[in-house]
Amino acid sequence: MVADPSYLVQFEDEADFYNSIVLDNLLPVSVQWQGLPRPVRSWIRNYIGGVILYLLSGIFWSFFIYILRRNVYISKDMIPSKKAIILQIGVAMKSMPLYCALPTFSEYMVESGWTRCYSSISEVGWPLYLTYLVAYLIICEIGIYWMHRELHDIKPLYRYLHATHHIYNKQNTLSPFAGLAFNPIDGILQALPHVIALFIVPTQLTTHIGLLFIEAIWTANIHDCIHGKVWPVMGAGYHTIHHTTYRHNYGHYTVWMDWMFGTLLNPEDDEKKLE
């Protein structure tokens, strides 16, 4: 782990750059955010960025599939009601303040030199960067699969945490806005492998932050009920089955973990069973 204070300044400068992009442009001029403690600045930036990304991705994708391309990708009877969508947005907005604590904490650990993060790709070169990135994603794939599965298998965790998300258990109750409609502790637990990976594999800070926020876009995508049929991606066709059976397709980006541990149910196979 990096401990040289002169090196750690790079992470602080990088965080200050992101803060200035978001906070200088989106907060009123009267708000003197520069004097706030560093973790508070990061949390405010993450909160603003998270809310904007969640709402914009949800609104854009819902407009595209429910209005602009109505009945093209999903049938009319699969479109969720306005009431269901508003409920999902409400759950996500209540959880967003705690969601944003995780990237804030991981950033603090990076700036403190506790992780294996590095600042610039030039420090390791592109071949090593890509190798580390693959290792990081594998750790996330394994960690998120097992975290998600245990949130189902350990009954108190399901009852008090994960059940909040599984009230959306039919195609016409799922929407892009359901992607972050979790109990906040549930959402943090499922994103935790992103932080654990920082202690195992060297990771570029910008890549880590970017992947955390890409989660908002990814979760919107896998709750839209559109089966993209892009192997080995764990797309919405697979995740919709997860919401209807509760016992299959716990994976994150790919189907590999479910295939390895016998929990994979292919959408085409599911359709044949129903026929």
C-alpha positions in Angstrom: 0.0 0.0 0.0 1.1 3.5 -0.8 2.2 5.5 2.2 4.3 8.4 0.7 2.4 11.6 1.5 3.8 13.4 -1.5 2.3 10.6 -3.7 -1.1 10.7 -1.9 -1.4 14.4 -2.8 -2.2 13.3 -6.4 -5.4 11.6 -5.1 -6.4 14.7 -3.3 -5.8 16.8 -6.3 -7.8 14.5 -8.4 -10.7 14.6 -6.0 -10.5 18.4 -5.9 -10.7 18.4 -9.7 -13.9 16.3 -9.6 -15.3 18.4 -6.8 -14.8 21.6 -8.8 -16.5 20.2 -11.9 -19.6 19.3 -10.0 -19.8 21.7 -7.1 -18.7 24.9 -8.8 -21.2 24.4 -11.5 -24.2 22.9 -9.7 -24.1 24.6 -6.2 -25.2 28.2 -5.6 -22.2 30.6 -5.6 -23.1 31.5 -2.0 -22.2 27.9 -0.9 -18.5 28.0 0.2 -17.9 24.3 -0.2 -14.1 24.6 -0.4 -13.9 25.1 3.4 -15.8 21.9 4.2 -13.9 18.8 5.4 -12.7 16.7 2.5 -15.0 13.7 3.1 -18.0 16.1 3.2 -17.0 17.6 -0.1 -16.7 14.2 -1.7 -20.1 13.1 -0.3 -21.9 16.2 -1.6 -20.3 15.6 -5.1 -21.2 11.9 -5.1 -24.7 12.7 -4.0 -25.3 15.3 -6.6 -23.7 13.1 -9.3 -25.6 10.0 -8.2 -29.0 11.7 -8.2 -28.4 13.2 -11.6 -27.1 10.0 -13.1 -30.0 7.9 -11.7 -32.7 10.3 -12.8 -31.3 11.0 -16.2 -30.6 7.4 -17.1 -34.0 6.3 -15.8 -35.9 9.1 -17.6 -34.1 8.7 -20.8 -34.4 4.9 -20.9 -38.1 4.9 -19.8 -38.9 7.6 -22.4 -37.2 5.5 -25.1 -38.8 2.1 -24.4 -42.2 3.2 -23.0 -43.0 6.2 -25.3 -40.7 6.6 -28.3 -40.5 2.8 -29.0 -43.7 1.8 -27.4 -44.7 -1.9 -28.1 -41.4 -2.4 -30.0 -39.2 -3.9 -27.2 -41.9 -4.8 -24.7 -45.6 -5.2 -25.0 -48.1 -2.6 -23.6 -49.1 -4.9 -20.7 -45.5 -5.1 -19.5 -45.2 -1.3 -19.0 -45.3 -0.4 -15.3 -47.8 2.0 -13.9 -46.8 5.6 -13.0 -47.5 4.7 -9.3 -45.0 1.9 -9.4 -42.3 4.1 -11.0 -42.9 6.9 -8.5 -42.6 4.4 -5.6 -39.3 3.1 -7.1 -37.9 6.7 -7.4 -39.0 7.4 -3.8 -37.2 4.3 -2.4 -34.1 5.1 -4.4 -34.0 8.8 -3.3 -34.4 7.8 0.4 -31.4 5.4 0.0 -29.2 7.7 -2.1 -27.6 9.6 0.9 -26.3 6.3 2.3 -25.4 4.9 -1.1 -23.1 7.9 -1.6 -21.3 7.1 1.7 -19.6 4.1 0.1 -17.6 5.9 -2.7 -16.9 8.7 -0.2 -15.4 6.2 2.3 -13.4 4.4 -0.5 -12.0 7.7 -1.6 -11.0 8.6 1.9 -9.2 5.2 2.2 -7.4 5.8 -1.1 -6.3 9.3 0.0 -5.1 7.9 3.3 -2.9 5.4 1.5 -4.7 2.3 2.8 -5.4 0.7 -0.6 -3.4 -0.4 -3.6 -4.8 2.4 -5.8 -2.6 4.4 -8.2 -3.3 7.7 -9.8 -2.2 7.5 -13.5 -2.3 4.7 -16.1 1.2 5.9 -17.2 2.5 4.6 -13.9 1.9 1.0 -14.8 1.3 1.1 -18.6 -1.7 -0.1 -20.6 -1.0 -3.9 -20.5 -0.8 -3.9 -16.7 -3.7 -1.5 -16.4 -5.9 -3.8 -18.5 -4.7 -6.9 -16.6 -5.5 -5.2 -13.2 -8.8 -4.1 -14.6 -9.8 -7.6 -15.5 -8.7 -8.9 -12.1 -10.8 -6.1 -10.4 -13.9 -7.0 -12.4 -13.4 -10.7 -11.6 -13.3 -9.9 -7.9 -16.5 -7.8 -8.3 -18.2 -10.6 -10.3 -17.4 -13.2 -7.6 -18.1 -10.9 -4.7 -21.4 -9.5 -6.0 -22.7 -13.0 -7.0 -22.1 -14.4 -3.5 -23.3 -11.3 -1.7 -26.5 -11.3 -3.7 -27.0 -15.0 -3.3 -26.5 -14.8 0.5 -29.0 -11.9 0.7 -31.5 -14.5 -0.5 -30.3 -17.6 1.3 -29.8 -16.0 4.8 -33.5 -15.4 5.7 -33.0 -12.5 8.1 -31.0 -10.6 5.4 -33.7 -11.3 2.9 -36.5 -10.3 5.2 -35.1 -7.1 6.6 -32.9 -5.9 3.6 -33.4 -7.5 0.2 -37.2 -8.0 0.3 -37.6 -4.3 -0.2 -36.2 -4.7 -3.8 -38.2 -7.9 -4.5 -41.6 -6.3 -4.2 -41.0 -5.8 -7.9 -41.6 -9.4 -8.9 -43.5 -9.2 -12.2 -42.5 -7.7 -15.5 -45.1 -4.9 -15.3 -43.6 -3.8 -11.9 -40.0 -3.6 -13.1 -38.6 -0.4 -14.7 -35.2 1.3 -15.1 -36.0 3.2 -11.9 -36.1 -0.1 -9.9 -32.4 -0.4 -10.4 -31.5 1.5 -7.2 -34.8 0.9 -5.3 -33.1 -1.0 -2.5 -32.8 -0.8 1.2 -29.6 1.3 1.5 -27.7 -1.3 3.5 -28.6 -3.9 0.8 -27.3 -1.6 -1.9 -24.1 -0.9 -0.1 -23.5 -4.6 0.6 -23.9 -5.5 -3.0 -21.4 -2.7 -4.1 -18.9 -3.6 -1.4 -16.8 -5.9 -3.6 -15.8 -2.8 -5.5 -14.1 -1.5 -2.4 -12.7 -4.9 -1.3 -11.0 -5.1 -4.7 -9.0 -2.0 -3.9 -7.1 -3.9 -1.2 -6.4 -6.9 -3.4 -5.4 -5.6 -6.9 -3.8 -2.3 -8.0 -6.6 -0.1 -9.3 -6.6 3.3 -10.9 -8.7 5.7 -8.8 -10.6 7.2 -11.8 -11.5 3.7 -13.0 -12.8 2.7 -9.6 -15.0 5.8 -9.2 -16.2 5.4 -12.8 -17.2 1.8 -12.3 -19.1 2.6 -9.2 -21.2 5.2 -11.0 -21.6 2.9 -14.0 -23.5 0.7 -11.6 -26.4 3.2 -11.8 -26.6 2.8 -15.6 -26.2 -0.9 -15.5 -28.9 -1.5 -12.9 -31.3 0.7 -14.9 -30.5 -1.5 -18.0 -31.1 -4.9 -16.3 -34.5 -3.9 -14.9 -36.0 -2.8 -18.2 -37.2 -6.4 -19.1 -35.6 -6.3 -22.6 -33.6 -9.4 -23.3 -30.5 -8.2 -25.3 -29.2 -11.7 -26.1 -25.5 -10.7 -25.9 -23.6 -13.7 -24.5 -22.2 -13.8 -21.8 -23.8 -10.6 -20.5 -26.2 -11.0 -17.6 -28.8 -8.7 -19.2 -32.4 -7.9 -18.4 -33.7 -11.1 -19.7 -31.8 -13.0 -17.1 -32.4 -10.5 -14.3 -36.2 -10.5 -15.0 -36.2 -14.2 -14.3 -34.4 -13.5 -11.0 -37.2 -11.3 -10.0 -39.9 -13.9 -10.8 -38.2 -17.1 -9.5 -36.0 -15.7 -6.7 -33.7 -18.7 -7.2 -31.8 -18.0 -10.4 -29.4 -15.5 -12.0 -27.7 -13.8 -9.1 -24.8 -12.7 -11.2 -23.7 -9.2 -12.0 -22.2 -8.4 -15.5 -21.9 -12.0 -16.8 -23.6 -15.4 -16.5 -20.4 -17.2 -15.6 -20.9 -17.4 -11.8 -24.4 -18.7 -12.1 -23.3 -21.2 -14.7 -20.5 -22.4 -12.4 -22.7 -22.8 -9.4 -25.8 -24.2 -11.0 -28.1 -21.2 -10.6 -28.3 -20.1 -14.2 -31.7 -20.1 -16.0 -31.6 -19.0 -19.6 -34.6 -16.9 -20.8 -35.1 -19.1 -23.8 -35.2 -22.2 -21.5 -37.6 -20.4 -19.2 -40.0 -19.7 -22.1 -39.9 -23.3 -23.2 -40.9 -24.4 -19.7 -43.8 -22.0 -19.7 -45.0 -23.4 -23.1 
